[in-house]
């Protein structure tokens, strides 16, 4: 099974590029973030023409998550659906979507950006990540075949940014954010990409549009595919598709692909 995640930064602007990429990369399951569409504007027919069943959870001009699958798509759930959980600190933002695809439970997530350390947005980001951890505990078990993939807006370690000093005092690299990721790992999730590339630095998934960052390779690895142990044993190959970040009007993110043995 080939699983991919990609923050497309507007399907309205980039649908032809996404269609082209699906045709050549051929993921069995693809999680999308920042679709920036309402549900009634989601181009399901375009994806169905390529052989994908679709689920979408959209807000409108911001956020939005989707799951595309050509191995089945069942039991769709939106948001933090579980009994007894506190209210989502970003309720209504369309950031979580889950479905069962080929026997694997797949969750597409778009973690809040946080904007500025110390701001209300940053504190709510930390609360949202804590809510994600609580939701996993309420809805799933570490022994389930589960994938949580998407734009986490957190670089897990210093080797996941081009220059740690360049991000000093900024979001995405602070200890509380990284601790929230470690809490997900402590629950039972593993960074699938690091199974294949355990120590390799300089493998990024996001580059700012400004200042020629992509061409100068000033990036961050913030798009992650996290898997439970039964799936971690099946990880055989992974890739950041930098080619999808090139060309005319690209997203500022590149897709991440992970292959699992059947």
C-alpha positions, -999 to 999 in steps of 0.1 A, spaced: 0 0 0 13 34 -10 2 62 14 9 99 7 2 132 23 3 166 7 -6 201 18 -18 214 -16 -24 250 -4 -57 254 -24 -72 228 -46 -89 256 -66 -55 269 -76 -37 235 -80 -62 209 -91 -44 202 -125 -11 197 -107 -27 174 -81 -43 153 -109 -10 151 -128 8 140 -96 -18 113 -87 -14 99 -122 23 94 -120 29 88 -83 -1 65 -80 -7 65 -42 -33 41 -30 -43 66 -3 -36 103 -3 -43 127 25 -47 163 15 -46 195 36 -54 231 30 -79 223 3 -95 257 10 -129 246 -3 -164 241 10 -177 205 7 -200 214 -21 -170 228 -41 -148 198 -37 -139 183 -71 -149 147 -63 -157 139 -99 -122 148 -111 -107 124 -85 -132 96 -92 -122 98 -128 -87 88 -117 -101 59 -97 -103 74 -62 -131 75 -38 -131 107 -18 -140 122 16 -137 159 23 -141 180 54 -140 217 43 -146 251 58 -145 274 28 -116 296 19 -93 283 47 -81 249 60 -99 218 48 -87 181 47 -94 153 24 -87 116 19 -85 100 -15 -85 62 -18 -85 36 -45 -85 7 -20 -119 15 -4 -132 43 18 -155 35 46 -166 47 81 -158 84 75 -155 106 106 -149 143 109 -133 161 138 -125 147 172 -154 123 174 -152 106 208 -172 107 241 -161 129 269 -135 150 251 -133 188 258 -143 211 229 -118 214 201 -99 247 206 -102 252 169 -138 240 166 -152 245 131 -118 248 113 -120 215 94 -87 200 105 -94 163 111 -108 137 88 -107 99 92 -117 69 70 -109 32 67 -90 24 35 -80 -11 26 -84 -22 62 -62 7 75 -76 36 95 -63 68 80 -65 102 96 -57 134 76 -48 163 99 -39 199 95 -24 211 127 -28 248 135 1 271 126 4 288 159 15 321 143 36 336 171 51 321 202 32 333 233 1 343 213 -34 329 218 -30 311 185 2 293 198 -15 283 231 -45 270 212 -21 250 189 -6 233 219 -41 226 233 -52 212 199 -22 188 198 -31 177 233 -67 171 221 -53 150 193 -35 129 218 -66 126 240 -87 116 209 -63 89 199 -65 75 234 -103 76 234 -109 63 198 -80 39 190 -54 16 204 -17 14 196 -22 -21 182 -47 -8 156 -35 -4 120 -36 34 121 -20 62 100 -21 98 111 -7 119 83 -7 155 73 8 190 79 18 190 116 34 225 115 61 212 138 97 202 128 104 172 151 141 178 156 168 203 147 179 181 118 144 187 103 152 224 96 179 239 74 193 261 102 180 259 138 194 294 145 172 309 117 141 298 136 151 308 171 121 322 190 97 311 162 69 286 161 73 251 146 105 244 165 98 252 202 102 226 229 64 226 238 55 218 202 81 191 199 70 177 233 35 174 219 48 153 190 67 131 214 35 126 233 19 112 201 50 89 197 47 78 234 11 69 227 23 45 200 29 64 167 62 62 148 75 87 122 75 64 91 98 86 71 125 83 98 123 45 97 138 47 62 160 78 69 168 76 106 196 102 108 197 119 74 194 158 77 183 182 50 152 162 40 125 189 39 88 191 29 81 228 32 99 259 18 86 294 21 77 311 -12 97 341 -3 134 348 -8 141 318 -31 140 295 -1 132 264 -22 161 269 -47 185 276 -18 171 246 1 161 266 32 132 243 43 116 224 71 102 188 75 68 194 89 46 170 68 46 137 86 32 102 82 29 87 117 20 50 120 13 25 147 36 -4 153 18 -30 131 23 -7 102 58 4 112 69 -32 107 56 -29 71 74 3 61 97 -4 32 103 29 13 97 66 16 102 98 -4 97 135 -4 87 143 -40 106 176 -45 96 176 -82 60 184 -72 73 216 -55 88 228 -88 73 244 -119 45 269 -123 23 278 -93 34 250 -69 22 245 -34 48 255 -8 48 219 4 60 187 -13 42 154 -10 55 127 13 51 91 1 55 60 23 52 24 9 40 -5 31 44 -41 24 10 -58 18 
